[in-house]
Amino acid sequence: SFPFRLFPLREHGMNWRARPLTCQEIQAFRKSKEVMDRFIRAYKLMLGFYGIQLVNEETGELKRAENWAERFENLNRFSHNNLRITRILKCLGEMGYEDYQVHLVKFFLTETLVEETLPNVKRSALDYFLFTVRSKEKRRELVHYAWQHFKPQSSFVWGPRDKLQKYR
Protein backbone atom coordinates (compact mmCIF):
# COMPACT_ATOMS: atom_id res chain seq x y z
CA SER A 1 0.00 0.00 0.00
CA PHE A 2 1.09 3.59 -0.53
CA PRO A 3 0.14 6.85 1.18
CA PHE A 4 -2.89 8.35 -0.53
CA ARG A 5 -3.30 12.07 -0.93
CA LEU A 6 -6.54 13.96 -0.60
CA PHE A 7 -5.69 15.98 -3.73
CA PRO A 8 -3.44 13.76 -5.86
CA LEU A 9 -1.46 15.07 -8.83
CA ARG A 10 0.68 13.75 -11.68
CA GLU A 11 3.74 15.33 -10.04
CA HIS A 12 5.71 14.75 -6.84
CA GLY A 13 4.78 16.89 -3.86
CA MET A 14 6.34 17.45 -0.45
CA ASN A 15 5.52 13.89 0.71
CA TRP A 16 8.25 11.80 -0.93
CA ARG A 17 6.41 8.53 -0.11
CA ALA A 18 3.29 9.47 -2.09
CA ARG A 19 3.61 8.50 -5.73
CA PRO A 20 2.26 10.70 -8.52
CA LEU A 21 -0.97 9.75 -10.27
CA THR A 22 -0.97 8.25 -13.74
CA CYS A 23 -3.23 9.48 -16.55
CA GLN A 24 -5.08 6.14 -16.37
CA GLU A 25 -5.78 6.62 -12.65
CA ILE A 26 -7.09 10.14 -13.27
CA GLN A 27 -9.44 8.82 -15.99
CA ALA A 28 -10.65 6.06 -13.65
CA PHE A 29 -11.28 8.60 -10.85
CA ARG A 30 -13.18 10.90 -13.19
CA LYS A 31 -15.46 8.04 -14.31
CA SER A 32 -16.33 7.02 -10.74
CA LYS A 33 -19.29 8.90 -9.24
CA GLU A 34 -18.27 7.71 -5.76
CA VAL A 35 -14.70 9.02 -6.13
CA MET A 36 -15.87 12.34 -7.53
CA ASP A 37 -18.46 12.74 -4.75
CA ARG A 38 -15.70 12.14 -2.20
CA PHE A 39 -13.47 14.60 -4.04
CA ILE A 40 -16.11 17.34 -3.77
CA ARG A 41 -16.64 16.50 -0.08
CA ALA A 42 -12.88 16.85 0.50
CA TYR A 43 -12.87 20.14 -1.43
CA LYS A 44 -15.73 21.51 0.70
CA LEU A 45 -13.93 20.38 3.86
CA MET A 46 -10.74 22.23 2.87
CA LEU A 47 -12.70 25.32 1.82
CA GLY A 48 -14.34 25.31 5.26
CA PHE A 49 -10.91 25.12 6.87
CA TYR A 50 -9.93 28.23 4.90
CA GLY A 51 -13.16 30.13 5.74
CA ILE A 52 -14.74 29.67 2.31
CA GLN A 53 -18.08 28.14 1.36
CA LEU A 54 -19.06 26.43 -1.89
CA VAL A 55 -22.35 28.13 -2.83
CA ASN A 56 -23.10 26.23 -6.03
CA GLU A 57 -21.80 22.74 -6.88
CA GLU A 58 -22.77 23.16 -10.53
CA THR A 59 -20.72 26.31 -11.13
CA GLY A 60 -18.14 26.27 -8.32
CA GLU A 61 -19.30 29.68 -7.05
CA LEU A 62 -17.83 30.59 -3.64
CA LYS A 63 -18.39 33.03 -0.81
CA ARG A 64 -16.90 33.75 2.59
CA ALA A 65 -18.02 31.32 5.29
CA GLU A 66 -19.42 32.66 8.57
CA ASN A 67 -16.10 31.99 10.33
CA TRP A 68 -14.06 33.67 7.58
CA ALA A 69 -12.34 36.26 9.80
CA GLU A 70 -10.69 33.71 12.12
CA ARG A 71 -9.87 31.34 9.26
CA PHE A 72 -8.33 34.14 7.17
CA GLU A 73 -6.14 34.96 10.19
CA ASN A 74 -4.81 31.39 9.97
CA LEU A 75 -4.28 31.72 6.20
CA ASN A 76 -2.35 34.95 6.69
CA ARG A 77 -0.19 33.51 9.47
CA PHE A 78 0.83 30.16 7.96
CA SER A 79 2.24 30.29 4.44
CA HIS A 80 2.29 26.46 4.07
CA ASN A 81 -1.44 26.79 3.33
CA ASN A 82 -0.49 28.44 0.03
CA LEU A 83 1.23 25.24 -1.14
CA ARG A 84 -1.90 23.25 -0.26
CA ILE A 85 -4.13 25.70 -2.11
CA THR A 86 -1.88 25.47 -5.19
CA ARG A 87 -2.13 21.67 -4.99
CA ILE A 88 -5.94 21.81 -4.65
CA LEU A 89 -6.15 24.14 -7.67
CA LYS A 90 -3.99 21.84 -9.79
CA CYS A 91 -6.02 18.82 -8.71
CA LEU A 92 -9.29 20.58 -9.59
CA GLY A 93 -7.92 20.93 -13.11
CA GLU A 94 -6.86 17.26 -13.25
CA MET A 95 -10.30 16.12 -12.12
CA GLY A 96 -12.17 18.21 -14.68
CA TYR A 97 -13.29 21.02 -12.37
CA GLU A 98 -11.75 23.86 -14.35
CA ASP A 99 -14.65 26.20 -13.53
CA TYR A 100 -13.97 25.56 -9.84
CA GLN A 101 -10.35 26.65 -10.43
CA VAL A 102 -11.50 29.95 -11.88
CA HIS A 103 -13.84 30.67 -8.95
CA LEU A 104 -11.21 29.82 -6.33
CA VAL A 105 -8.51 31.92 -7.98
CA LYS A 106 -10.90 34.86 -8.43
CA PHE A 107 -11.94 34.50 -4.77
CA PHE A 108 -8.31 34.84 -3.67
CA LEU A 109 -7.60 37.70 -6.09
CA THR A 110 -10.64 39.54 -4.73
CA GLU A 111 -9.68 38.95 -1.10
CA THR A 112 -6.03 39.91 -1.65
CA LEU A 113 -6.30 42.79 -4.13
CA VAL A 114 -9.79 44.25 -3.63
CA GLU A 115 -10.76 43.50 -0.03
CA GLU A 116 -7.13 43.36 1.15
CA THR A 117 -8.04 40.77 3.82
CA LEU A 118 -5.25 38.30 2.89
CA PRO A 119 -2.06 40.35 2.37
CA ASN A 120 0.21 37.34 2.98
CA VAL A 121 -1.55 35.28 0.31
CA LYS A 122 -1.33 37.95 -2.41
CA ARG A 123 2.08 36.85 -3.74
CA SER A 124 1.02 33.18 -4.02
CA ALA A 125 -2.29 34.16 -5.63
CA LEU A 126 -0.42 36.09 -8.31
CA ASP A 127 2.67 33.87 -8.73
CA TYR A 128 1.06 30.43 -8.44
CA PHE A 129 -2.73 30.28 -8.10
CA LEU A 130 -3.36 32.28 -11.29
CA PHE A 131 -1.20 30.00 -13.41
CA THR A 132 -2.90 26.77 -12.33
CA VAL A 133 -5.99 27.74 -14.37
CA ARG A 134 -6.00 25.49 -17.42
CA SER A 135 -8.20 27.58 -19.71
CA LYS A 136 -5.99 30.13 -21.45
CA GLU A 137 -8.99 32.42 -21.99
CA LYS A 138 -10.10 32.26 -18.33
CA ARG A 139 -6.50 32.73 -17.18
CA ARG A 140 -6.24 35.86 -19.34
CA GLU A 141 -9.48 37.19 -17.81
CA LEU A 142 -8.10 36.57 -14.31
CA VAL A 143 -4.77 38.23 -15.11
CA HIS A 144 -6.70 41.24 -16.44
CA TYR A 145 -8.87 41.28 -13.29
CA ALA A 146 -5.73 41.18 -11.14
CA TRP A 147 -4.14 43.98 -13.16
CA GLN A 148 -7.28 46.14 -12.79
CA HIS A 149 -7.12 45.84 -8.99
CA PHE A 150 -3.35 45.77 -8.42
CA LYS A 151 -1.80 48.79 -6.72
CA PRO A 152 0.26 50.39 -8.11
CA GLN A 153 -0.74 49.20 -11.56
CA SER A 154 2.65 50.23 -12.98
CA SER A 155 4.32 47.52 -10.84
CA PHE A 156 2.15 44.70 -12.22
CA VAL A 157 4.49 42.09 -13.74
CA TRP A 158 2.14 39.15 -14.43
CA GLY A 159 1.18 40.18 -17.95
CA PRO A 160 2.30 42.55 -20.73
CA ARG A 161 0.97 46.04 -20.02
CA ASP A 162 0.15 46.82 -23.66
CA LYS A 163 -2.03 43.71 -23.97
CA LEU A 164 -3.68 44.30 -20.58
CA GLN A 165 -4.63 47.85 -21.60
CA LYS A 166 -6.19 46.62 -24.87
CA TYR A 167 -7.88 43.57 -23.36
CA ARG A 168 -11.55 43.35 -24.48
C-alpha positions in Angstrom: 0.0 0.0 0.0 1.1 3.6 -0.5 0.1 6.8 1.2 -2.9 8.3 -0.5 -3.3 12.1 -0.9 -6.5 14.0 -0.6 -5.7 16.0 -3.7 -3.4 13.8 -5.9 -1.5 15.1 -8.8 0.7 13.8 -11.7 3.7 15.3 -10.0 5.7 14.8 -6.8 4.8 16.9 -3.9 6.3 17.4 -0.4 5.5 13.9 0.7 8.2 11.8 -0.9 6.4 8.5 -0.1 3.3 9.5 -2.1 3.6 8.5 -5.7 2.3 10.7 -8.5 -1.0 9.7 -10.3 -1.0 8.2 -13.7 -3.2 9.5 -16.5 -5.1 6.1 -16.4 -5.8 6.6 -12.6 -7.1 10.1 -13.3 -9.4 8.8 -16.0 -10.7 6.1 -13.6 -11.3 8.6 -10.9 -13.2 10.9 -13.2 -15.5 8.0 -14.3 -16.3 7.0 -10.7 -19.3 8.9 -9.2 -18.3 7.7 -5.8 -14.7 9.0 -6.1 -15.9 12.3 -7.5 -18.5 12.7 -4.7 -15.7 12.1 -2.2 -13.5 14.6 -4.0 -16.1 17.3 -3.8 -16.6 16.5 -0.1 -12.9 16.9 0.5 -12.9 20.1 -1.4 -15.7 21.5 0.7 -13.9 20.4 3.9 -10.7 22.2 2.9 -12.7 25.3 1.8 -14.3 25.3 5.3 -10.9 25.1 6.9 -9.9 28.2 4.9 -13.2 30.1 5.7 -14.7 29.7 2.3 -18.1 28.1 1.4 -19.1 26.4 -1.9 -22.3 28.1 -2.8 -23.1 26.2 -6.0 -21.8 22.7 -6.9 -22.8 23.2 -10.5 -20.7 26.3 -11.1 -18.1 26.3 -8.3 -19.3 29.7 -7.1 -17.8 30.6 -3.6 -18.4 33.0 -0.8 -16.9 33.8 2.6 -18.0 31.3 5.3 -19.4 32.7 8.6 -16.1 32.0 10.3 -14.1 33.7 7.6 -12.3 36.3 9.8 -10.7 33.7 12.1 -9.9 31.3 9.3 -8.3 34.1 7.2 -6.1 35.0 10.2 -4.8 31.4 10.0 -4.3 31.7 6.2 -2.3 34.9 6.7 -0.2 33.5 9.5 0.8 30.2 8.0 2.2 30.3 4.4 2.3 26.5 4.1 -1.4 26.8 3.3 -0.5 28.4 0.0 1.2 25.2 -1.1 -1.9 23.3 -0.3 -4.1 25.7 -2.1 -1.9 25.5 -5.2 -2.1 21.7 -5.0 -5.9 21.8 -4.7 -6.1 24.1 -7.7 -4.0 21.8 -9.8 -6.0 18.8 -8.7 -9.3 20.6 -9.6 -7.9 20.9 -13.1 -6.9 17.3 -13.3 -10.3 16.1 -12.1 -12.2 18.2 -14.7 -13.3 21.0 -12.4 -11.7 23.9 -14.4 -14.7 26.2 -13.5 -14.0 25.6 -9.8 -10.3 26.6 -10.4 -11.5 30.0 -11.9 -13.8 30.7 -8.9 -11.2 29.8 -6.3 -8.5 31.9 -8.0 -10.9 34.9 -8.4 -11.9 34.5 -4.8 -8.3 34.8 -3.7 -7.6 37.7 -6.1 -10.6 39.5 -4.7 -9.7 38.9 -1.1 -6.0 39.9 -1.7 -6.3 42.8 -4.1 -9.8 44.3 -3.6 -10.8 43.5 0.0 -7.1 43.4 1.2 -8.0 40.8 3.8 -5.3 38.3 2.9 -2.1 40.3 2.4 0.2 37.3 3.0 -1.6 35.3 0.3 -1.3 38.0 -2.4 2.1 36.8 -3.7 1.0 33.2 -4.0 -2.3 34.2 -5.6 -0.4 36.1 -8.3 2.7 33.9 -8.7 1.1 30.4 -8.4 -2.7 30.3 -8.1 -3.4 32.3 -11.3 -1.2 30.0 -13.4 -2.9 26.8 -12.3 -6.0 27.7 -14.4 -6.0 25.5 -17.4 -8.2 27.6 -19.7 -6.0 30.1 -21.5 -9.0 32.4 -22.0 -10.1 32.3 -18.3 -6.5 32.7 -17.2 -6.2 35.9 -19.3 -9.5 37.2 -17.8 -8.1 36.6 -14.3 -4.8 38.2 -15.1 -6.7 41.2 -16.4 -8.9 41.3 -13.3 -5.7 41.2 -11.1 -4.1 44.0 -13.2 -7.3 46.1 -12.8 -7.1 45.8 -9.0 -3.4 45.8 -8.4 -1.8 48.8 -6.7 0.3 50.4 -8.1 -0.7 49.2 -11.6 2.7 50.2 -13.0 4.3 47.5 -10.8 2.2 44.7 -12.2 4.5 42.1 -13.7 2.1 39.2 -14.4 1.2 40.2 -18.0 2.3 42.5 -20.7 1.0 46.0 -20.0 0.2 46.8 -23.7 -2.0 43.7 -24.0 -3.7 44.3 -20.6 -4.6 47.8 -21.6 -6.2 46.6 -24.9 -7.9 43.6 -23.4 -11.6 43.3 -24.5 
